[in-house]
């Protein structure tokens, strides 16, 4: 009986899916590689829900804030924290690659590298420069923001609509009620879709192992190990210290969002778990309006896993090609990465695309050097997505505390008890169990 209850838990099902995916991909690689549509299909199903979920959450959140000045202040504090974390992530990747030197001794001739690998990603290049990036945020039309499925244009639209509804008062009440009702429906549908997470994780992992093979890790295993070491250091030391400074324990938060972390691990993408994270952070006592503003913004501006990857991969290419960079060149590269790590946020495979974009404008490093990494990039994408997801969860709780919008009693009670996955029944159509749990402060 206990075993049956255990198997019903979503995170256990995802773990089983991951294990089966690795097994199938390893022993039947061709069949495993053919299962890619399972992972891609799950991610596409969830991504189609993200834009309307973000819109509804932010609009209803903004209208719940008493003072409109809170919004600008919250966003300003969030951006400050995001950039501090990004800088620390860049420095973590730099320290790891300089200390462990995974590319030393490879002696690769840049002229022999295949430039075609980087050329494949040229069309997906993120916006260059601050002005182009800001123009990219403005959608072509009201519904175009939803059609493109990118978070930042939807966030801009939601903030404007939230302000508009706040200004017209009672006249906007029917619209607000419709948005909140639509939001309830979206979260219920999303909870049902998350039941497919084990299948998506199985397909994605079977494809990764079947297509690239576990043996491919061996040739660049030191690089992968260095990257994972840097990510673990950032999570345990930087995020752990940040959480401790604000009175909560990182490992308890990780335990609370373990289902989401496993889905991210299986799909190599943080996007499928955005709606569930929004709800879980509310359950932790964080005010809905703050969560709705900070978390979606963090998904575009707080990609710490990508930041670690950029410095580590760039310096790895330099070491492998026997290119010595001065501290001035490294500093210029870090400044450039502060932009490219944000600009690729809405692009599929953002880490690798951001690396190509960085090397394209760095004359000191060969852009063709990405050919050294492309074979194992998939094995590093999981760590990129996991690191960024954990960083955004911690940042959201921290900013909520700064804004006095976090009920610490609820936070500690929930973290101590841990999240219990509600059973899916006819009497409980909301599998997330999020709406009736409590009302955040």
Secondary structure, 3 states (H helix, E strand, C coil): CHHHHHHHCHHHHHHHHHHHHHHHHHHCHHHHHCCHHHHHHHHHHHHHHHHHHHHHHHHHHHHHCCCCHHHHHHHHHHHHHHHHHHHHHHHHHHHHHHHHCCCCCCCCCHHHCCCHHHHCCHHHCCCCCHHHHHHHHCCCCCCHHHHHCCHHHHHHHHHHHHHHHHHHHHHHHHHHHHHHHHHHHHHHHHHHHHHHHHHHHHHHHHHHHHHHCCCHHHHCHHHHHHHHHHHHHHHHHHHHHHHHHCCCCHHHHHHHCHHHHHHHHHHCCCHHHHHHHHHHHHHCCECHHHHHHHHHHHHHHCCHHHHHHHHHHHHHHHHHCCCCCCHHHHHHHHHHHHHHHHHCCCCCCHHHHHHHHHHHCCCCCCHHHHHHCCCCHHHHHHHHHHHHHHHHHHHHHHHHHHCCCECHHHHHHHHHHCCCCCCCCCCCCCCCCCCCCCCCC
